[in-house]
Amino acid sequence: MVGFNFEILVDDSLSEVTSAEHLKKALNKRLLSFINDFEDGSWRYLKFQSYIWDNIAQTALSERERLSLIDQGYSGLHNAAKNLRLTDKDKVGEGSEIAEIFLYGVMRHHFGALPVVPKIFYKQNTQDNAKGADSVHIVIKGDDFTLWFGEAKFYNSIADARLGSIVNSVFECLTTDKLKKENAIITNVSDLDVLPIEASLKEKIKSALQPHHSIDSLKSRIHVPILVLHECEITSDATELTVQYRQKLIDFHQERAEAYFTKQMAKSQTLHKYDDITFHAILVPVPNKKLIVDAFTQHVALFKGA
């Protein structure tokens, strides 16, 4: 398994790191912040791109396809690339699949999660299965499990004006109808059956997700990782991993997480049992969004044409 070798800046409950009084009791909110490093005075674009391509088959192939391509690296990339749509017409949303792939990597390597619905794969194969969360994972702990419905964005800014759209998108994915739809997909597609989960736990998961059970009983099992890759002036101005650079980003990400969750809490009354759900703000800065998107798009075009 390819490792996750990006440095963690913050990995804590927001209530532990915030100075905002209204967030100190918000125990269901966490902040996770990663950074890439530098080489020869430049941000390591190739390392970032390599991580995306190392994880691309996890999001763009079904579980059975992934298992059949373990020893076929090039074929795996070729088949995964064919499942990438790259048709974003909204420039704000450009690169959304890069964020989805990065989130899958984070879920896999940082949280030890198992993917149960490879969303990019299903976006190409059935429109219904593409709706809802950007990623769907299960995290196993002992003989129990949690459900992770992820949101992934790639923005050229995380100013206040952008935060409201993230709140709306997250809450839209957490409506009862959307959650029941996701649960039905998990139990109906074959991916869950071939994951390395004990048979008894697998049956426990399937039983808990049955449509006759109330979504309310699942809320305490739900985690929402909200990954935001974002263009960052602090990062574009940096040339090495200094103490000052790290601290500037820690302060910036903490402030942005506080702003985001303040907006989210302002709408919390619209989501039943909001306090039972655990939210993870995951912030990853890049120096130039366009360079990353252009390079990725060119690589995808090469694989599709191969």
C-alpha positions in Angstrom: 0.0 0.0 0.0 1.3 3.4 -0.9 1.9 5.5 2.2 0.6 9.0 3.0 3.7 11.1 3.4 2.3 14.6 3.8 3.0 16.4 7.1 0.1 16.8 9.6 -0.1 20.3 11.0 -3.2 19.9 13.1 -5.2 16.8 14.0 -7.4 17.7 16.9 -10.9 18.5 18.1 -11.7 22.1 17.3 -12.9 22.5 20.9 -9.3 21.9 22.0 -7.6 24.4 19.7 -10.2 27.2 19.2 -10.3 30.5 21.1 -13.9 31.1 20.1 -16.2 30.5 23.1 -19.2 29.3 21.0 -17.0 26.5 19.5 -15.4 25.3 22.8 -18.4 23.0 23.4 -18.6 21.8 19.8 -17.2 18.3 20.6 -18.4 16.8 17.3 -16.1 18.9 15.1 -12.4 18.3 14.2 -9.7 20.0 12.3 -7.2 18.1 10.2 -4.5 20.0 8.2 -1.9 18.6 5.9 1.0 20.2 4.0 3.3 19.2 1.2 7.0 20.0 1.4 9.5 21.8 -0.8 12.6 20.8 -2.9 15.1 23.2 -4.4 13.0 26.1 -3.1 9.8 24.9 -4.9 6.6 23.2 -3.7 6.7 19.6 -4.7 4.1 19.4 -7.5 5.4 16.0 -8.8 5.0 14.5 -5.3 1.4 15.7 -5.1 0.6 14.5 -8.6 2.2 11.1 -7.9 0.0 10.7 -4.8 -3.1 11.4 -6.9 -2.1 8.8 -9.5 -1.1 6.3 -6.9 -4.6 6.4 -5.5 -6.7 6.9 -8.6 -7.7 3.3 -9.1 -9.3 3.4 -5.6 -11.9 5.9 -6.8 -12.4 5.1 -10.5 -12.6 1.3 -10.4 -15.0 -1.0 -8.7 -13.6 -3.3 -5.9 -13.6 -6.3 -8.2 -11.7 -4.4 -10.9 -9.2 -3.2 -8.3 -8.6 -6.8 -7.1 -8.1 -8.0 -10.6 -5.5 -5.3 -11.4 -3.2 -5.6 -8.4 -0.3 -6.6 -10.6 -1.2 -4.5 -13.6 -0.1 -1.0 -12.7 -0.3 0.6 -16.2 -3.5 -1.2 -17.1 -5.1 -0.1 -13.8 -4.2 3.5 -14.5 -5.5 3.2 -18.1 -8.8 1.8 -17.0 -9.2 4.2 -14.1 -8.5 7.2 -16.4 -11.2 6.1 -18.7 -13.7 6.6 -15.9 -12.7 10.2 -15.3 -15.3 12.6 -16.8 -13.3 15.9 -16.7 -16.3 17.8 -17.9 -16.5 20.5 -15.2 -18.0 23.6 -16.9 -17.9 25.6 -13.7 -14.4 27.0 -13.3 -14.9 27.0 -9.5 -15.5 23.3 -9.5 -12.7 22.5 -11.9 -10.4 19.8 -10.4 -13.2 18.3 -8.2 -12.1 14.8 -9.1 -8.5 15.6 -7.9 -10.1 16.5 -4.5 -12.2 13.3 -4.5 -9.1 11.2 -5.2 -7.1 13.0 -2.5 -9.9 12.4 0.0 -9.9 8.7 -0.8 -6.2 8.7 -0.1 -6.7 10.4 3.2 -9.5 8.1 4.2 -7.4 5.1 3.3 -4.1 6.0 4.8 -5.0 8.3 7.7 -8.3 6.9 8.9 -7.8 3.2 7.8 -11.1 3.3 6.0 -12.5 0.7 3.5 -14.2 2.1 0.4 -17.6 0.8 -0.2 -18.9 2.9 -3.1 -16.2 4.2 -5.5 -18.0 7.3 -6.6 -16.0 8.2 -9.7 -16.6 4.7 -11.0 -20.3 4.9 -10.5 -20.6 8.4 -11.9 -19.6 6.8 -15.2 -21.9 3.9 -14.9 -25.2 4.9 -13.3 -26.3 8.4 -12.6 -28.3 7.5 -9.5 -25.3 6.1 -7.7 -23.3 9.2 -8.3 -25.7 11.5 -6.4 -25.0 12.3 -2.7 -21.6 12.2 -1.0 -18.3 12.4 -2.9 -17.0 9.4 -1.1 -18.5 6.6 1.0 -16.3 4.6 3.4 -16.7 2.3 6.4 -14.2 2.4 9.3 -14.0 -0.8 11.3 -13.1 -0.7 15.0 -13.2 -4.0 16.7 -16.6 -5.5 16.1 -18.3 -2.2 15.3 -18.3 0.3 12.5 -18.8 4.0 11.5 -20.1 5.4 8.2 -18.1 8.1 6.5 -19.8 10.3 3.9 -17.2 12.6 2.4 -17.4 16.0 0.7 -14.4 17.1 -1.5 -13.7 20.5 -3.0 -10.9 22.2 -4.9 -11.1 26.0 -4.6 -8.9 28.8 -5.6 -9.9 30.5 -2.3 -11.4 29.6 1.0 -12.6 33.1 1.8 -15.9 33.5 3.7 -17.9 33.8 0.4 -17.0 30.2 -0.4 -17.8 28.6 2.9 -21.6 28.9 2.6 -21.6 26.7 -0.5 -19.7 24.0 1.4 -22.3 24.1 4.2 -25.1 23.8 1.8 -23.5 20.9 -0.1 -22.7 19.0 3.2 -26.2 19.4 4.5 -27.8 18.4 1.2 -25.9 15.1 1.4 -27.2 14.5 4.9 -30.9 14.7 4.2 -32.8 11.6 5.1 -33.6 10.8 1.5 -29.9 11.1 0.4 -28.7 9.0 3.4 -31.2 6.2 2.7 -30.1 6.3 -1.0 -26.4 5.9 0.0 -27.3 3.1 2.4 -29.2 1.3 -0.4 -26.3 1.6 -2.7 -23.9 0.2 -0.1 -26.1 -2.8 0.5 -27.0 -3.4 -3.2 -23.6 -3.1 -4.9 -21.2 -6.0 -4.7 -18.2 -4.1 -3.3 -19.1 -4.6 0.3 -19.2 -8.4 -0.2 -15.6 -8.6 -1.3 -14.1 -6.2 1.4 -12.0 -7.8 4.1 -14.6 -7.7 6.8 -15.7 -10.5 9.2 -18.9 -12.1 7.9 -20.8 -11.4 11.2 -19.8 -7.7 11.1 -20.7 -7.6 7.4 -24.2 -8.8 8.3 -24.4 -6.3 11.1 -23.6 -3.5 8.7 -26.1 -4.6 6.2 -28.8 -5.0 8.8 -28.2 -1.5 10.2 -28.5 0.0 6.8 -31.8 -1.6 5.9 -34.4 0.9 4.8 -37.0 0.0 7.5 -34.6 1.2 10.2 -34.7 4.9 11.1 -31.9 7.1 9.9 -32.0 8.7 13.4 -30.4 5.5 14.9 -27.5 5.8 12.5 -26.6 9.5 13.1 -24.1 8.7 15.9 -22.2 6.4 13.5 -22.0 9.0 10.8 -18.7 11.0 10.2 -18.4 13.7 7.5 -14.9 14.4 6.2 -14.9 17.7 4.4 -11.7 18.0 2.3 -10.9 21.3 0.8 -7.8 21.6 -1.4 -7.3 25.3 -1.7 -5.0 27.7 -3.4 -3.0 29.5 -0.7 -1.0 32.7 -0.8 1.0 31.7 2.3 2.1 28.5 0.4 2.8 30.2 -2.9 5.1 32.7 -1.1 7.0 30.0 0.7 10.2 28.2 -0.4 10.8 25.8 2.6 9.2 24.2 5.6 10.1 26.8 8.2 8.6 27.2 11.7 7.2 30.5 10.6 5.5 28.9 7.5 4.0 26.1 9.6 2.6 28.5 12.2 1.1 30.8 9.7 -0.8 27.9 8.2 -1.9 26.6 11.5 -3.3 30.0 12.5 -4.9 30.4 9.0 -6.5 26.9 9.0 -7.7 27.2 12.5 -9.3 30.6 11.7 -10.9 29.2 8.5 -12.2 26.1 10.4 -13.8 28.4 13.0 -15.4 30.5 10.3 -16.7 27.4 8.5 -18.2 25.7 11.5 -19.7 28.9 12.7 -21.6 29.1 9.4 -22.5 25.4 9.7 -23.8 25.8 13.3 -26.0 28.7 12.1 -27.9 26.2 10.0 -27.8 23.3 12.4 -31.5 23.4 13.3 -32.2 22.3 9.7 -30.5 18.9 10.3 -32.2 16.6 12.9 -29.7 15.1 15.4 -27.0 17.4 14.1 -25.0 17.1 17.3 -24.8 13.3 16.9 -22.8 13.6 13.7 -19.0 14.1 13.7 -17.6 16.5 11.2 -14.0 16.7 10.1 -12.7 19.8 8.3 -9.6 18.7 6.3 -7.6 21.6 4.8 -4.8 21.1 2.3 -3.0 24.2 0.8 -1.5 24.3 -2.7 0.4 27.2 -4.3 -1.4 27.2 -7.7 -4.6 25.3 -8.5 -4.4 25.8 -12.3 -1.0 24.2 -12.6 -2.2 21.1 -10.8 -5.5 20.8 -12.7 -3.8 21.4 -16.1 -1.1 18.7 -15.4 -3.7 16.2 -14.2 -5.9 16.8 -17.2 -3.0 16.3 -19.6 -2.1 13.0 -17.9 -5.7 11.8 -18.1 -5.9 12.7 -21.8 -2.7 10.7 -22.4 -4.1 7.6 -20.7 -7.4 7.9 -22.4 -5.7 8.1 -25.8 -3.4 5.2 -25.1 
